[in-house]
């Protein structure tokens, strides 16, 4: 089921990319592309941002102390506590283009899917807040389209932050030669992470 969801997210991302290109009436050159990098990963490049979707191959169980594990929905059937997961990271396009191995990426969202095809999200507060609790949240194309759109908006709205002058005042000659990320490349400010704390 999680693999099918991963394929759906790739298809939705491709459709959204196509719509953005078609809506670009001014013809402003904005890099927009969806491409598969391996069987467990695809990237959605839009402008100066890249969203990397990663399908995890293992099934995971929620820990007992997780708030969802204490909900009636999961207590009534403990097998519903096992999830497939897809991680979505946000990197700068230049990080990928120039192979800047030390640049950070941010986990902008994680989608967890159980055997009833119901899901919950963790990640950027603005995204998570828009979706129902697990027991009321079956996968459907409309929700996944909304999810991908929210990911794109969140990534694009997250500003770049210049490193502090004192952090880049002293460098090694090797850093200068290799022009690594310590030389003042901007980084994302980061996202306001949030996970819901109740399940009705």
ZALUM-547915 format. One record per residue (C-alpha): chain; residue in three letters; residue number from 1; y, z, x. Coordinates in pm, 1 decimal, decimal comma. Example, Ala and Ser with C-alpha at 12.3 -4.5 7.8 and 13.67 -1.06 7.14 Angstrom:
A:ALA:1:-450,0:780,0:1230,0
A:SER:2:-106,0:714,0:1367,0
//
This chain:
A:UNK:1:0,0:0,0:0,0
A:UNK:2:243,1:86,0:279,4
A:UNK:3:174,2:-245,8:451,1
A:UNK:4:249,5:-428,2:124,6
A:UNK:5:576,1:-235,4:96,0
A:UNK:6:661,5:-327,9:455,3
A:UNK:7:609,0:-697,3:373,7
A:UNK:8:821,1:-660,6:59,5
A:UNK:9:1103,7:-504,0:259,4
A:UNK:10:1088,0:-793,3:504,7
A:UNK:11:1103,8:-1044,4:218,5
A:UNK:12:1393,2:-859,6:50,7
A:UNK:13:1581,3:-842,6:381,8
A:UNK:14:1534,5:-1216,8:429,2
A:UNK:15:1662,0:-1290,1:79,5
A:UNK:16:1962,8:-1062,7:127,3
A:UNK:17:2043,5:-1229,8:460,2
A:UNK:18:2030,0:-1570,7:292,1
A:UNK:19:2262,5:-1453,8:11,8
A:UNK:20:2513,7:-1312,3:260,2
A:UNK:21:2520,2:-1642,3:450,8
A:UNK:22:2567,8:-1840,7:128,7
A:UNK:23:2847,2:-1607,2:12,9
A:UNK:24:3035,2:-1652,8:339,6
A:UNK:25:3279,0:-1911,6:199,4
A:UNK:26:3516,6:-1890,0:497,7
A:UNK:27:3237,2:-1991,6:732,1
A:UNK:28:3308,5:-1700,8:966,6
A:UNK:29:3027,9:-1695,4:1222,5
A:UNK:30:2845,5:-1367,8:1158,3
A:UNK:31:2502,6:-1328,9:1321,2
A:UNK:32:2259,8:-1267,6:1034,4
A:UNK:33:1888,4:-1302,6:1085,7
A:UNK:34:1558,7:-1142,9:991,4
A:UNK:35:1273,7:-1187,2:1236,0
A:UNK:36:929,7:-1038,8:1293,9
A:UNK:37:882,8:-896,4:1642,4
A:UNK:38:520,1:-782,7:1604,2
A:UNK:39:275,2:-700,8:1319,8
A:UNK:40:432,9:-357,2:1272,4
A:UNK:41:800,8:-435,7:1318,8
A:UNK:42:1077,8:-664,3:1202,4
A:UNK:43:1449,7:-664,5:1266,5
A:UNK:44:1741,3:-735,4:1034,1
A:UNK:45:2039,0:-840,7:1244,4
A:UNK:46:2377,0:-838,2:1070,6
A:UNK:47:2697,7:-866,2:1270,1
A:UNK:48:2711,5:-606,9:1544,9
A:UNK:49:2424,2:-404,4:1399,5
A:UNK:50:2047,0:-431,8:1401,3
A:UNK:51:1816,1:-254,4:1159,9
A:UNK:52:1465,2:-219,2:1300,4
A:UNK:53:1190,6:-158,6:1041,7
A:UNK:54:875,3:-2,1:1186,6
A:UNK:55:549,3:34,0:994,1
A:UNK:56:357,4:337,5:1114,8
A:UNK:57:-16,8:271,2:1140,8
A:UNK:58:-124,3:630,2:1068,0
A:UNK:59:-131,6:823,9:742,2
A:UNK:60:47,6:1158,0:767,2
A:UNK:61:30,2:1479,3:564,2
A:UNK:62:332,7:1684,7:470,5
A:UNK:63:328,0:2029,9:630,4
A:UNK:64:269,9:2329,0:403,7
A:UNK:65:623,7:2457,6:457,7
A:UNK:66:783,4:2132,9:340,2
A:UNK:67:967,1:2183,1:11,9
A:UNK:68:774,2:1897,7:-150,8
A:UNK:69:439,0:2057,3:-63,8
A:UNK:70:540,6:2354,3:-277,7
A:UNK:71:619,0:2136,8:-581,2
A:UNK:72:390,0:2140,2:-883,8
A:UNK:73:336,7:1765,0:-849,6
A:UNK:74:173,0:1798,3:-508,2
A:UNK:75:5,7:2132,6:-570,8
A:UNK:76:-184,2:1985,8:-866,3
A:UNK:77:-337,3:1718,2:-641,3
A:UNK:78:-326,5:1785,7:-268,1
A:UNK:79:-432,1:1428,5:-187,3
A:UNK:80:-84,3:1319,5:-299,2
A:UNK:81:53,0:1497,9:9,0
A:UNK:82:-71,6:1214,0:231,5
A:UNK:83:178,9:938,3:303,2
A:UNK:84:222,9:609,2:475,7
A:UNK:85:561,9:579,8:636,8
A:UNK:86:816,1:319,1:738,4
A:UNK:87:1095,4:409,4:979,6
A:UNK:88:1429,2:226,1:991,1
A:UNK:89:1640,9:259,1:1304,8
A:UNK:90:1996,4:135,2:1356,8
A:UNK:91:2087,4:-8,3:1697,2
A:UNK:92:2385,7:-205,6:1820,4
A:UNK:93:2317,6:-579,0:1853,2
A:UNK:94:2443,4:-570,0:2213,0
A:UNK:95:2180,2:-309,0:2293,6
A:UNK:96:1910,3:-561,9:2202,6
A:UNK:97:2088,8:-869,2:2344,8
A:UNK:98:2161,6:-715,5:2683,3
A:UNK:99:1850,6:-499,4:2710,8
A:UNK:100:2047,4:-175,8:2748,6
A:UNK:101:1745,9:50,7:2765,2
A:UNK:102:1942,9:376,4:2767,1
A:UNK:103:2142,1:306,0:2449,0
A:UNK:104:2045,3:533,3:2158,7
A:UNK:105:1930,9:418,2:1817,0
A:UNK:106:1955,6:626,3:1502,3
A:UNK:107:1687,0:685,1:1243,0
A:UNK:108:1893,0:581,7:942,6
A:UNK:109:1604,2:619,1:697,2
A:UNK:110:1238,5:703,8:655,0
A:UNK:111:1044,2:600,3:348,1
A:UNK:112:723,2:789,2:265,1
A:UNK:113:472,4:641,8:18,7
A:UNK:114:173,4:819,0:-139,4
A:UNK:115:-141,8:685,6:-307,7
A:UNK:116:27,7:674,6:-649,2
A:UNK:117:280,1:430,7:-502,5
A:UNK:118:554,9:690,6:-534,2
A:UNK:119:800,8:744,5:-254,6
A:UNK:120:1068,8:969,5:-118,7
A:UNK:121:1337,9:907,2:138,0
A:UNK:122:1481,5:1099,1:428,0
A:UNK:123:1784,0:987,8:623,7
A:UNK:124:2148,0:906,1:568,3
A:UNK:125:2278,6:1129,3:290,4
A:UNK:126:2453,9:843,6:107,6
A:UNK:127:2122,7:656,4:77,5
A:UNK:128:1889,0:943,7:-6,6
A:UNK:129:2115,7:1083,1:-275,4
A:UNK:130:2083,6:767,5:-487,5
A:UNK:131:1708,5:791,7:-544,9
A:UNK:132:1506,4:1021,3:-775,7
A:UNK:133:1264,1:1290,4:-669,3
A:UNK:134:913,3:1193,3:-556,3
A:UNK:135:721,9:1240,2:-881,5
A:UNK:136:975,4:1025,1:-1070,4
A:UNK:137:1011,6:757,8:-805,0
A:UNK:138:755,2:473,2:-817,5
A:UNK:139:810,6:172,4:-593,3
A:UNK:140:959,7:-133,0:-762,1
A:UNK:141:1148,0:-441,2:-636,9
A:UNK:142:1483,5:-328,2:-778,8
A:UNK:143:1472,8:7,0:-598,0
A:UNK:144:1370,2:-158,3:-272,7
A:UNK:145:1651,9:-411,5:-301,8
A:UNK:146:1897,1:-124,7:-358,7
A:UNK:147:1747,6:57,7:-60,7
A:UNK:148:1792,7:-235,2:178,6
A:UNK:149:2148,7:-295,3:55,5
A:UNK:150:2229,7:73,3:111,3
A:UNK:151:2085,1:54,7:463,7
A:UNK:152:2304,6:-243,6:549,9
A:UNK:153:2620,6:-86,6:408,6
A:UNK:154:2552,4:243,9:582,2
A:UNK:155:2493,0:76,4:918,8
A:UNK:156:2805,4:-138,3:892,7
A:UNK:157:3027,7:151,6:782,2
A:UNK:158:2915,1:378,3:1065,4
A:UNK:159:3187,4:349,4:1328,3
A:UNK:160:3152,3:319,8:1702,3
A:UNK:161:3265,1:612,6:1913,2
A:UNK:162:3402,5:572,6:2264,1
A:UNK:163:3252,4:813,0:2517,3
A:UNK:164:3479,9:1084,8:2647,6
A:UNK:165:3676,6:985,9:2958,8
A:UNK:166:3531,7:1278,1:3153,9
A:UNK:167:3176,6:1166,9:3068,3
A:UNK:168:3225,0:832,6:3244,6
A:UNK:169:3470,1:940,4:3515,3
A:UNK:170:3196,5:978,5:3777,5
A:UNK:171:2919,3:721,8:3816,2
A:UNK:172:2663,8:628,5:4079,5
A:UNK:173:2670,7:297,5:4260,5
A:UNK:174:2334,8:216,6:4098,2
A:UNK:175:2494,2:260,5:3754,3
A:UNK:176:2769,2:18,4:3856,1
A:UNK:177:2517,1:-238,5:3983,2
A:UNK:178:2288,9:-210,3:3680,4
A:UNK:179:2579,2:-172,0:3435,6
A:UNK:180:2378,4:74,1:3229,8
A:UNK:181:2497,5:239,3:2909,7
A:UNK:182:2654,7:528,5:3100,2
A:UNK:183:2944,2:297,3:3189,7
A:UNK:184:3126,5:347,1:2863,7
A:UNK:185:2943,5:136,6:2609,2
A:UNK:186:3028,5:262,9:2260,2
A:UNK:187:2776,1:457,5:2057,6
A:UNK:188:2735,6:514,4:1687,4
A:UNK:189:2897,5:832,4:1564,1
A:UNK:190:2573,8:915,2:1384,6
A:UNK:191:2473,1:953,8:1023,6
A:UNK:192:2503,8:1244,3:783,9
A:UNK:193:2133,1:1317,8:749,9
A:UNK:194:1992,6:1473,5:438,3
A:UNK:195:1662,4:1542,5:269,0
A:UNK:196:1649,6:1664,1:-88,5
A:UNK:197:1543,8:2025,3:-116,1
A:UNK:198:1388,6:2042,2:-456,8
A:UNK:199:1134,5:1863,5:-669,4
A:UNK:200:1163,8:1918,6:-1041,3
//
